Amino acid sequence: MLKGIHPNIKLRIGIGFVQRLLDMMLIPLMIIHFSGLYGPATAGLMTVVAAGVAIACTFLGGYLSDVRGRRRTMLVSEVGCFVAAVCLALANSPWWESGIATYIFYLVNTALISVVRPASDAMIIDVSTPETRPRIYAVNYWATNVAFVVGSLLAGFLYGGHFFLILAAAAVLSGGVAVVTWRWISETRPATAGTTAETATGAAAGTAAGTAAGAAGGNAAGTAGGPGTGRTGWLLPLLRGYAAVLRDRVFARFFLSILLFTCIQVQLANYIGVRLSQEFPPQRLFDVGPWALDVDGVNMFGILRAISTFVVVCLALSATTIFRRLTDGQRIGGGTIVVTAGYMVLAVSNDPGVLITATVVFALGEIMTSPTRQALLADVVHPDARSMYMAVYQLQFRLAAVAGSLCVTLGTFVPPAAMSVLYGVFGAASCLLILSVLRARAAGARAEAAPRTEDDQVETAPDETGGRADAAPQADGDRTATAPHTAGDAGGPHTRHATSGSRR
């Protein structure tokens, strides 16, 4: 699957597997641990604080990665994660036990991991091409789900009486990740990300504004007040950079589409899980000879989650082959419709056979659409500010989690049919938005391919090869999608052959 892929990508997928494995092992266990020490209410507040720190550090990591480089940001953070993990284990060892120290080191570890993620995501885009990304994201999606399964099982079986051993193992794995990054990961940040100013703010702002004058003005502002000058520090350029990302209308539509889609995906662990626990009547799932299985709502919820993960683990690596004849629009649009339909059924049905069928359907839809969405994300982000774009993209998971909790509350006031209709609205809006992004990308590819007159040429920062990166004329603030001229990217417009499929 990954033959001919840049070594950095293979290593980052492996490292990502380890980091997600640690997440699945530690996060649920730490919540349980803090609940036992301080009570559920205090533990909940501690978790909210950790989530806020993670969001802030994700934005900081995106900025640092674009300004200082991917490898440097990851290496410093991963070494810090190792130190924090060692201290976390010591704070729960036979020689020393401290709840306050445990929380502090857990908070530091969470913050540093959040700094790493935008850089890691941007690095994959840096050294991949539009043709290879569907395969890369399919493998990454599969690895993520395997980490979810393995991490959940290890946490469940080892927590009682083995908490210190889990933390010690996490420290060892964190040290291994730092060593791999130091020894084998190479820098991939595009040269244009820091040539005219110490920050990508200027380039990103110019791109989002959609005019050559905006780019020139943004670069001038970055040169005058970037973090390298020491006159305004780093906070103002950071805020300007993220403001520029948010003004990018194509990316804004993409982000909203993904957010709505993720809001549907989190419903199984939120409203649907609660509904099944309350409304699903105990009944026999199967009765074959001497074997019979009776289930209640909680049992059924666990079975549906297991089936979903099983389908993904079995089929995710084959997604590019299974859906190779479909276009990007067919995969994304069709997959969104299939996922939405599956969740709409789960919101109202109490029949085990129907619920299982709907679960298989939405899992197939996720396999069908997710890698293509990830590859499209790589197309719409600007090469000079990739990490900042990826930091904003990571925010959708936090917002979807909030939406999932709100849907649980909403579900107490409206009937299941109304929740099902709400999912349908989310899915339809997500589909329309993502198809508009595909049209914008196609328009950008046509503009890039069209012959240009001398008056149409817009001079921009030189790319890594010493040439000029093309900038298509833009109107009404929408950015046309052009191919980044980096070492790993194809030099032509971002049009991809029909391949792909996956879930984040």
C-alpha positions as a Python dict, from the first residue, in 0.01 Angstrom:
ca = {
    (1, 'M'): (0, 0, 0),
    (2, 'L'): (280, 245, 85),
    (3, 'K'): (535, 138, -175),
    (4, 'G'): (724, 438, -311),
    (5, 'I'): (592, 668, -38),
    (6, 'H'): (828, 914, 135),
    (7, 'P'): (986, 757, 449),
    (8, 'N'): (858, 1044, 663),
    (9, 'I'): (500, 941, 590),
    (10, 'K'): (558, 578, 685),
    (11, 'L'): (723, 684, 1008),
    (12, 'R'): (452, 939, 1093),
    (13, 'I'): (176, 682, 1036),
    (14, 'G'): (357, 445, 1272),
    (15, 'I'): (414, 721, 1526),
    (16, 'G'): (52, 830, 1492),
    (17, 'F'): (-58, 474, 1567),
    (18, 'V'): (147, 475, 1888),
    (19, 'Q'): (20, 817, 1994),
    (20, 'R'): (-345, 727, 1935),
    (21, 'L'): (-291, 398, 2116),
    (22, 'L'): (-164, 596, 2414),
    (23, 'D'): (-461, 832, 2386),
    (24, 'M'): (-709, 544, 2397),
    (25, 'M'): (-525, 389, 2691),
    (26, 'L'): (-469, 701, 2898),
    (27, 'I'): (-756, 944, 2846),
    (28, 'P'): (-1040, 719, 2971),
    (29, 'L'): (-821, 585, 3252),
    (30, 'M'): (-716, 931, 3368),
    (31, 'I'): (-1081, 1042, 3388),
    (32, 'I'): (-1161, 732, 3595),
    (33, 'H'): (-852, 792, 3810),
    (34, 'F'): (-937, 1158, 3880),
    (35, 'S'): (-1300, 1065, 3952),
    (36, 'G'): (-1181, 823, 4217),
    (37, 'L'): (-949, 1084, 4372),
    (38, 'Y'): (-1162, 1398, 4360),
    (39, 'G'): (-1516, 1294, 4265),
    (40, 'P'): (-1697, 1304, 3927),
    (41, 'A'): (-1781, 1678, 3937),
    (42, 'T'): (-1421, 1789, 3995),
    (43, 'A'): (-1290, 1533, 3746),
    (44, 'G'): (-1527, 1672, 3485),
    (45, 'L'): (-1398, 2024, 3544),
    (46, 'M'): (-1039, 1900, 3522),
    (47, 'T'): (-1120, 1737, 3190),
    (48, 'V'): (-1273, 2059, 3056),
    (49, 'V'): (-955, 2250, 3149),
    (50, 'A'): (-743, 1988, 2972),
    (51, 'A'): (-961, 2020, 2661),
    (52, 'G'): (-918, 2398, 2661),
    (53, 'V'): (-541, 2365, 2696),
    (54, 'A'): (-537, 2115, 2410),
    (55, 'I'): (-723, 2354, 2178),
    (56, 'A'): (-491, 2646, 2260),
    (57, 'C'): (-180, 2433, 2210),
    (58, 'T'): (-309, 2297, 1882),
    (59, 'F'): (-325, 2652, 1746),
    (60, 'L'): (18, 2729, 1887),
    (61, 'G'): (160, 2412, 1731),
    (62, 'G'): (19, 2500, 1390),
    (63, 'Y'): (182, 2843, 1404),
    (64, 'L'): (518, 2716, 1527),
    (65, 'S'): (527, 2443, 1263),
    (66, 'D'): (479, 2692, 980),
    (67, 'V'): (726, 2942, 1127),
    (68, 'R'): (996, 2724, 1283),
    (69, 'G'): (960, 2401, 1090),
    (70, 'R'): (779, 2068, 1124),
    (71, 'R'): (1066, 1857, 1257),
    (72, 'R'): (1183, 2109, 1515),
    (73, 'T'): (830, 2155, 1652),
    (74, 'M'): (766, 1782, 1670),
    (75, 'L'): (1104, 1695, 1822),
    (76, 'V'): (1088, 1951, 2102),
    (77, 'S'): (728, 1855, 2183),
    (78, 'E'): (789, 1479, 2172),
    (79, 'V'): (1093, 1505, 2399),
    (80, 'G'): (874, 1706, 2635),
    (81, 'C'): (603, 1439, 2612),
    (82, 'F'): (858, 1176, 2712),
    (83, 'V'): (971, 1374, 3016),
    (84, 'A'): (609, 1441, 3119),
    (85, 'A'): (519, 1072, 3073),
    (86, 'V'): (811, 964, 3292),
    (87, 'C'): (706, 1210, 3564),
    (88, 'L'): (344, 1093, 3528),
    (89, 'A'): (451, 734, 3588),
    (90, 'L'): (667, 831, 3886),
    (91, 'A'): (375, 1023, 4040),
    (92, 'N'): (181, 693, 4046),
    (93, 'S'): (465, 461, 4137),
    (94, 'P'): (519, 251, 4449),
    (95, 'W'): (764, 520, 4567),
    (96, 'W'): (551, 831, 4517),
    (97, 'E'): (180, 899, 4476),
    (98, 'S'): (41, 1246, 4412),
    (99, 'G'): (-291, 1333, 4254),
    (100, 'I'): (-194, 1698, 4197),
    (101, 'A'): (136, 1602, 4031),
    (102, 'T'): (-48, 1344, 3820),
    (103, 'Y'): (-285, 1610, 3688),
    (104, 'I'): (-7, 1863, 3620),
    (105, 'F'): (202, 1614, 3423),
    (106, 'Y'): (-107, 1485, 3243),
    (107, 'L'): (-190, 1845, 3145),
    (108, 'V'): (164, 1903, 3018),
    (109, 'N'): (156, 1579, 2820),
    (110, 'T'): (-182, 1669, 2667),
    (111, 'A'): (-58, 2016, 2573),
    (112, 'L'): (259, 1890, 2402),
    (113, 'I'): (79, 1616, 2209),
    (114, 'S'): (-161, 1883, 2082),
    (115, 'V'): (135, 2090, 1960),
    (116, 'V'): (260, 1793, 1754),
    (117, 'R'): (-55, 1709, 1560),
    (118, 'P'): (-81, 2001, 1314),
    (119, 'A'): (287, 1959, 1225),
    (120, 'S'): (242, 1586, 1170),
    (121, 'D'): (-65, 1636, 950),
    (122, 'A'): (108, 1908, 748),
    (123, 'M'): (418, 1692, 700),
    (124, 'I'): (210, 1420, 533),
    (125, 'I'): (77, 1676, 285),
    (126, 'D'): (425, 1824, 229),
    (127, 'V'): (577, 1503, 95),
    (128, 'S'): (279, 1342, -77),
    (129, 'T'): (113, 1398, -413),
    (130, 'P'): (-254, 1417, -508),
    (131, 'E'): (-226, 1067, -658),
    (132, 'T'): (-76, 902, -348),
    (133, 'R'): (-282, 1073, -79),
    (134, 'P'): (-591, 850, -103),
    (135, 'R'): (-373, 542, -32),
    (136, 'I'): (-190, 720, 249),
    (137, 'Y'): (-507, 835, 421),
    (138, 'A'): (-669, 493, 381),
    (139, 'V'): (-375, 330, 562),
    (140, 'N'): (-373, 604, 827),
    (141, 'Y'): (-747, 559, 880),
    (142, 'W'): (-705, 185, 921),
    (143, 'A'): (-416, 232, 1167),
    (144, 'T'): (-626, 479, 1369),
    (145, 'N'): (-907, 228, 1410),
    (146, 'V'): (-671, -54, 1502),
    (147, 'A'): (-517, 174, 1767),
    (148, 'F'): (-868, 245, 1895),
    (149, 'V'): (-943, -126, 1937),
    (150, 'V'): (-607, -227, 2087),
    (151, 'G'): (-589, 75, 2318),
    (152, 'S'): (-942, 21, 2449),
    (153, 'L'): (-877, -346, 2519),
    (154, 'L'): (-544, -283, 2694),
    (155, 'A'): (-693, -8, 2908),
    (156, 'G'): (-988, -222, 3007),
    (157, 'F'): (-784, -525, 3107),
    (158, 'L'): (-481, -357, 3266),
    (159, 'Y'): (-630, -69, 3466),
    (160, 'G'): (-713, -264, 3780),
    (161, 'G'): (-386, -311, 3970),
    (162, 'H'): (-162, -224, 3675),
    (163, 'F'): (-200, 153, 3646),
    (164, 'F'): (170, 220, 3709),
    (165, 'L'): (272, -37, 3448),
    (166, 'I'): (44, 130, 3189),
    (167, 'L'): (201, 469, 3260),
    (168, 'A'): (553, 323, 3251),
    (169, 'A'): (481, 159, 2916),
    (170, 'A'): (345, 492, 2788),
    (171, 'A'): (670, 660, 2894),
    (172, 'V'): (878, 401, 2709),
    (173, 'L'): (669, 439, 2394),
    (174, 'S'): (692, 819, 2416),
    (175, 'G'): (1069, 791, 2439),
    (176, 'G'): (1073, 568, 2132),
    (177, 'V'): (867, 822, 1939),
    (178, 'A'): (1113, 1100, 2028),
    (179, 'V'): (1412, 888, 1920),
    (180, 'V'): (1250, 800, 1586),
    (181, 'T'): (1172, 1166, 1517),
    (182, 'W'): (1527, 1275, 1607),
    (183, 'R'): (1701, 999, 1413),
    (184, 'W'): (1493, 950, 1099),
    (185, 'I'): (1239, 1229, 1042),
    (186, 'S'): (1355, 1502, 803),
    (187, 'E'): (1231, 1860, 766),
    (188, 'T'): (960, 1911, 501),
    (189, 'R'): (836, 2267, 549),
    (190, 'P'): (809, 2439, 208),
    (191, 'A'): (1075, 2703, 154),
    (192, 'T'): (809, 2963, 75),
    (193, 'A'): (661, 2928, 423),
    (194, 'G'): (934, 3142, 576),
    (195, 'T'): (1126, 3320, 298),
    (196, 'T'): (970, 3666, 278),
    (197, 'A'): (893, 3684, 652),
    (198, 'E'): (938, 3467, 956),
    (199, 'T'): (569, 3386, 938),
    (200, 'A'): (321, 3245, 691),
    (201, 'T'): (76, 3515, 797),
    (202, 'G'): (145, 3739, 501),
    (203, 'A'): (111, 3468, 238),
    (204, 'A'): (-194, 3316, 398),
    (205, 'A'): (-366, 3652, 437),
    (206, 'G'): (-296, 3742, 78),
    (207, 'T'): (-432, 3408, -38),
    (208, 'A'): (-747, 3430, 171),
    (209, 'A'): (-814, 3785, 55),
    (210, 'G'): (-784, 3658, -298),
    (211, 'T'): (-579, 3941, -454),
    (212, 'A'): (-217, 3997, -541),
    (213, 'A'): (-230, 4326, -356),
    (214, 'G'): (-347, 4144, -44),
    (215, 'A'): (-57, 3903, -72),
    (216, 'A'): (193, 4183, -114),
    (217, 'G'): (43, 4375, 176),
    (218, 'G'): (30, 4068, 394),
    (219, 'N'): (393, 3986, 323),
    (220, 'A'): (492, 4342, 396),
    (221, 'A'): (309, 4326, 726),
    (222, 'G'): (477, 4001, 808),
    (223, 'T'): (817, 4144, 725),
    (224, 'A'): (753, 4451, 936),
    (225, 'G'): (611, 4275, 1236),
    (226, 'G'): (686, 3904, 1211),
    (227, 'P'): (814, 3711, 1505),
    (228, 'G'): (1164, 3728, 1376),
    (229, 'T'): (1180, 4106, 1407),
    (230, 'G'): (1121, 4118, 1780),
    (231, 'R'): (898, 4429, 1750),
    (232, 'T'): (555, 4272, 1804),
    (233, 'G'): (641, 3930, 1939),
    (234, 'W'): (461, 3619, 1827),
    (235, 'L'): (100, 3666, 1943),
    (236, 'L'): (-7, 3925, 1685),
    (237, 'P'): (135, 3732, 1386),
    (238, 'L'): (-29, 3417, 1523),
    (239, 'L'): (-369, 3587, 1544),
    (240, 'R'): (-326, 3741, 1198),
    (241, 'G'): (-235, 3405, 1052),
    (242, 'Y'): (-542, 3231, 1190),
    (243, 'A'): (-764, 3523, 1093),
    (244, 'A'): (-634, 3479, 738),
    (245, 'V'): (-715, 3108, 744),
    (246, 'L'): (-1069, 3179, 862),
    (247, 'R'): (-1119, 3430, 578),
    (248, 'D'): (-1045, 3160, 322),
    (249, 'R'): (-1397, 3093, 193),
    (250, 'V'): (-1320, 2765, 21),
    (251, 'F'): (-1161, 2625, 337),
    (252, 'A'): (-1448, 2768, 546),
    (253, 'R'): (-1700, 2572, 339),
    (254, 'F'): (-1487, 2261, 365),
    (255, 'F'): (-1453, 2300, 742),
    (256, 'L'): (-1827, 2349, 793),
    (257, 'S'): (-1901, 2045, 578),
    (258, 'I'): (-1662, 1826, 778),
    (259, 'L'): (-1797, 1964, 1106),
    (260, 'L'): (-2155, 1872, 1013),
    (261, 'F'): (-2042, 1527, 901),
    (262, 'T'): (-1851, 1470, 1225),
    (263, 'C'): (-2153, 1591, 1426),
    (264, 'I'): (-2342, 1298, 1275),
    (265, 'Q'): (-2061, 1050, 1344),
    (266, 'V'): (-2042, 1131, 1716),
    (267, 'Q'): (-2412, 1054, 1765),
    (268, 'L'): (-2356, 682, 1822),
    (269, 'A'): (-2158, 755, 2136),
    (270, 'N'): (-2400, 1028, 2246),
    (271, 'Y'): (-2773, 1050, 2167),
    (272, 'I'): (-2807, 708, 2004),
    (273, 'G'): (-2623, 535, 2287),
    (274, 'V'): (-2840, 709, 2547),
    (275, 'R'): (-3160, 632, 2354),
    (276, 'L'): (-3076, 264, 2325),
    (277, 'S'): (-2997, 240, 2696),
    (278, 'Q'): (-3338, 389, 2779),
    (279, 'E'): (-3572, 273, 2503),
    (280, 'F'): (-3433, -52, 2365),
    (281, 'P'): (-3637, -340, 2515),
    (282, 'P'): (-3445, -650, 2630),
    (283, 'Q'): (-3475, -912, 2357),
    (284, 'R'): (-3306, -1212, 2202),
    (285, 'L'): (-3043, -1126, 1945),
    (286, 'F'): (-3009, -1481, 1810),
    (287, 'D'): (-3107, -1835, 1899),
    (288, 'V'): (-2915, -2108, 1714),
    (289, 'G'): (-2933, -2455, 1865),
    (290, 'P'): (-2776, -2448, 2211),
    (291, 'W'): (-2649, -2090, 2162),
    (292, 'A'): (-2867, -1793, 2243),
    (293, 'L'): (-2791, -1432, 2325),
    (294, 'D'): (-3022, -1190, 2505),
    (295, 'V'): (-2929, -821, 2495),
    (296, 'D'): (-3045, -494, 2648),
    (297, 'G'): (-2983, -142, 2520),
    (298, 'V'): (-2633, -109, 2664),
    (299, 'N'): (-2533, -447, 2522),
    (300, 'M'): (-2671, -346, 2183),
    (301, 'F'): (-2475, -21, 2190),
    (302, 'G'): (-2150, -210, 2254),
    (303, 'I'): (-2228, -457, 1975),
    (304, 'L'): (-2293, -177, 1725),
    (305, 'R'): (-1964, -4, 1811),
    (306, 'A'): (-1775, -332, 1776),
    (307, 'I'): (-1937, -406, 1438),
    (308, 'S'): (-1857, -57, 1310),
    (309, 'T'): (-1491, -88, 1406),
    (310, 'F'): (-1468, -443, 1272),
    (311, 'V'): (-1601, -339, 930),
    (312, 'V'): (-1355, -51, 911),
    (313, 'V'): (-1054, -260, 1016),
    (314, 'C'): (-1141, -532, 764),
    (315, 'L'): (-1218, -311, 464),
    (316, 'A'): (-1038, 23, 503),
    (317, 'L'): (-720, -94, 327),
    (318, 'S'): (-926, -216, 31),
    (319, 'A'): (-1121, 108, -6),
    (320, 'T'): (-912, 242, -294),
    (321, 'T'): (-973, -79, -488),
    (322, 'I'): (-1341, -115, -401),
    (323, 'F'): (-1431, 241, -501),
    (324, 'R'): (-1173, 298, -773),
    (325, 'R'): (-1434, 349, -1048),
    (326, 'L'): (-1607, 632, -864),
    (327, 'T'): (-1517, 997, -897),
    (328, 'D'): (-1432, 1212, -597),
    (329, 'G'): (-1777, 1367, -605),
    (330, 'Q'): (-1948, 1028, -619),
    (331, 'R'): (-1742, 895, -330),
    (332, 'I'): (-1786, 1199, -109),
    (333, 'G'): (-2147, 1273, -198),
    (334, 'G'): (-2256, 909, -203),
    (335, 'G'): (-2065, 827, 115),
    (336, 'T'): (-2219, 1123, 298),
    (337, 'I'): (-2569, 1014, 196),
    (338, 'V'): (-2503, 653, 302),
    (339, 'V'): (-2362, 756, 642),
    (340, 'T'): (-2650, 994, 704),
    (341, 'A'): (-2907, 730, 613),
    (342, 'G'): (-2747, 479, 850),
    (343, 'Y'): (-2754, 719, 1144),
    (344, 'M'): (-3110, 828, 1067),
    (345, 'V'): (-3218, 465, 1106),
    (346, 'L'): (-3018, 422, 1427),
    (347, 'A'): (-3198, 724, 1573),
    (348, 'V'): (-3542, 560, 1552),
    (349, 'S'): (-3517, 180, 1530),
    (350, 'N'): (-3523, -74, 1814),
    (351, 'D'): (-3499, -382, 1594),
    (352, 'P'): (-3160, -558, 1637),
    (353, 'G'): (-3140, -673, 1274),
    (354, 'V'): (-3220, -326, 1141),
    (355, 'L'): (-2972, -163, 1379),
    (356, 'I'): (-2691, -399, 1277),
    (357, 'T'): (-2764, -348, 907),
    (358, 'A'): (-2768, 30, 950),
    (359, 'T'): (-2434, 12, 1133),
    (360, 'V'): (-2272, -187, 852),
    (361, 'V'): (-2414, 65, 603),
    (362, 'F'): (-2278, 374, 778),
    (363, 'A'): (-1939, 205, 832),
    (364, 'L'): (-1917, 138, 458),
    (365, 'G'): (-2013, 498, 391),
    (366, 'E'): (-1736, 623, 618),
    (367, 'I'): (-1483, 400, 442),
    (368, 'M'): (-1610, 536, 112),
    (369, 'T'): (-1584, 904, 195),
    (370, 'S'): (-1324, 974, 464),
    (371, 'P'): (-990, 927, 276),
    (372, 'T'): (-1128, 1130, -13),
    (373, 'R'): (-1220, 1409, 227),
    (374, 'Q'): (-871, 1398, 377),
    (375, 'A'): (-713, 1415, 33),
    (376, 'L'): (-941, 1707, -58),
    (377, 'L'): (-830, 1884, 260),
    (378, 'A'): (-472, 1859, 137),
    (379, 'D'): (-582, 2027, -186),
    (380, 'V'): (-759, 2325, -30),
    (381, 'V'): (-500, 2428, 230),
    (382, 'H'): (-239, 2684, 131),
    (383, 'P'): (119, 2546, 122),
    (384, 'D'): (262, 2844, 314),
    (385, 'A'): (31, 2789, 612),
    (386, 'R'): (-49, 2419, 610),
    (387, 'S'): (2, 2361, 981),
    (388, 'M'): (-223, 2652, 1074),
    (389, 'Y'): (-492, 2516, 843),
    (390, 'M'): (-454, 2173, 1003),
    (391, 'A'): (-481, 2327, 1351),
    (392, 'V'): (-814, 2486, 1256),
    (393, 'Y'): (-924, 2157, 1101),
    (394, 'Q'): (-852, 1976, 1430),
    (395, 'L'): (-1100, 2210, 1602),
    (396, 'Q'): (-1391, 2034, 1433),
    (397, 'F'): (-1346, 1730, 1657),
    (398, 'R'): (-1385, 1943, 1971),
    (399, 'L'): (-1686, 2128, 1832),
    (400, 'A'): (-1849, 1802, 1722),
    (401, 'A'): (-1804, 1663, 2074),
    (402, 'V'): (-1989, 1967, 2212),
    (403, 'A'): (-2262, 1920, 1950),
    (404, 'G'): (-2292, 1555, 2049),
    (405, 'S'): (-2352, 1650, 2412),
    (406, 'L'): (-2609, 1912, 2309),
    (407, 'C'): (-2793, 1653, 2102),
    (408, 'V'): (-2827, 1435, 2413),
    (409, 'T'): (-2998, 1727, 2585),
    (410, 'L'): (-3212, 1805, 2280),
    (411, 'G'): (-3318, 1442, 2261),
    (412, 'T'): (-3490, 1472, 2597),
    (413, 'F'): (-3733, 1730, 2452),
    (414, 'V'): (-3800, 1598, 2101),
    (415, 'P'): (-3897, 1250, 1971),
    (416, 'P'): (-3646, 1019, 1797),
    (417, 'A'): (-3801, 1096, 1459),
    (418, 'A'): (-3711, 1464, 1502),
    (419, 'M'): (-3349, 1371, 1580),
    (420, 'S'): (-3345, 1153, 1269),
    (421, 'V'): (-3466, 1447, 1059),
    (422, 'L'): (-3196, 1667, 1217),
    (423, 'Y'): (-2931, 1417, 1107),
    (424, 'G'): (-3077, 1431, 758),
    (425, 'V'): (-3046, 1811, 753),
    (426, 'F'): (-2685, 1789, 872),
    (427, 'G'): (-2603, 1532, 607),
    (428, 'A'): (-2768, 1723, 323),
    (429, 'A'): (-2592, 2047, 418),
    (430, 'S'): (-2258, 1868, 450),
    (431, 'C'): (-2302, 1709, 107),
    (432, 'L'): (-2391, 2039, -64),
    (433, 'L'): (-2098, 2221, 96),
    (434, 'I'): (-1839, 1959, 8),
    (435, 'L'): (-1962, 1940, -352),
    (436, 'S'): (-1923, 2319, -376),
    (437, 'V'): (-1562, 2277, -262),
    (438, 'L'): (-1506, 2016, -533),
    (439, 'R'): (-1645, 2260, -791),
    (440, 'A'): (-1411, 2532, -662),
    (441, 'R'): (-1116, 2294, -691),
    (442, 'A'): (-1215, 2203, -1047),
    (443, 'A'): (-1247, 2572, -1135),
    (444, 'G'): (-903, 2634, -991),
    (445, 'A'): (-757, 2349, -1194),
    (446, 'R'): (-909, 2492, -1512),
    (447, 'A'): (-777, 2838, -1431),
    (448, 'E'): (-431, 2695, -1367),
    (449, 'A'): (-434, 2505, -1695),
    (450, 'A'): (-560, 2799, -1903),
    (451, 'P'): (-301, 2996, -2109),
    (452, 'R'): (-209, 3327, -1949),
    (453, 'T'): (-118, 3660, -2097),
    (454, 'E'): (160, 3871, -1960),
    (455, 'D'): (-93, 4091, -1778),
    (456, 'D'): (-237, 3791, -1595),
    (457, 'Q'): (90, 3686, -1435),
    (458, 'V'): (111, 3748, -1062),
    (459, 'E'): (455, 3731, -908),
    (460, 'T'): (471, 3543, -583),
    (461, 'A'): (736, 3403, -355),
    (462, 'P'): (977, 3158, -522),
    (463, 'D'): (919, 2790, -464),
    (464, 'E'): (1175, 2535, -354),
    (465, 'T'): (1307, 2477, -702),
    (466, 'G'): (1374, 2846, -760),
    (467, 'G'): (1073, 2900, -984),
    (468, 'R'): (760, 3103, -925),
    (469, 'A'): (447, 2960, -769),
    (470, 'D'): (148, 3034, -987),
    (471, 'A'): (-139, 3235, -842),
    (472, 'A'): (-463, 3222, -1037),
    (473, 'P'): (-667, 3545, -1060),
    (474, 'Q'): (-933, 3540, -788),
    (475, 'A'): (-1270, 3700, -735),
    (476, 'D'): (-1516, 3756, -447),
    (477, 'G'): (-1271, 3620, -191),
    (478, 'D'): (-1281, 3256, -304),
    (479, 'R'): (-942, 3092, -342),
    (480, 'T'): (-890, 2864, -637),
    (481, 'A'): (-711, 2544, -554),
    (482, 'T'): (-359, 2526, -696),
    (483, 'A'): (-91, 2269, -646),
    (484, 'P'): (182, 2358, -397),
    (485, 'H'): (527, 2356, -552),
    (486, 'T'): (706, 2164, -282),
    (487, 'A'): (948, 1880, -297),
    (488, 'G'): (684, 1616, -254),
    (489, 'D'): (395, 1772, -447),
    (490, 'A'): (313, 1740, -811),
    (491, 'G'): (360, 2061, -1001),
    (492, 'G'): (30, 2050, -1184),
    (493, 'P'): (-318, 2140, -1070),
    (494, 'H'): (-475, 1934, -795),
    (495, 'T'): (-688, 1701, -1001),
    (496, 'R'): (-684, 1343, -886),
    (497, 'H'): (-767, 1017, -1048),
    (498, 'A'): (-1065, 834, -901),
    (499, 'T'): (-925, 647, -606),
    (500, 'S'): (-991, 642, -232),
    (501, 'G'): (-1221, 595, 80),
    (502, 'S'): (-1208, 633, 490),
    (503, 'R'): (-1298, 767, 834),
    (504, 'R'): (-1078, 981, 1053),
}
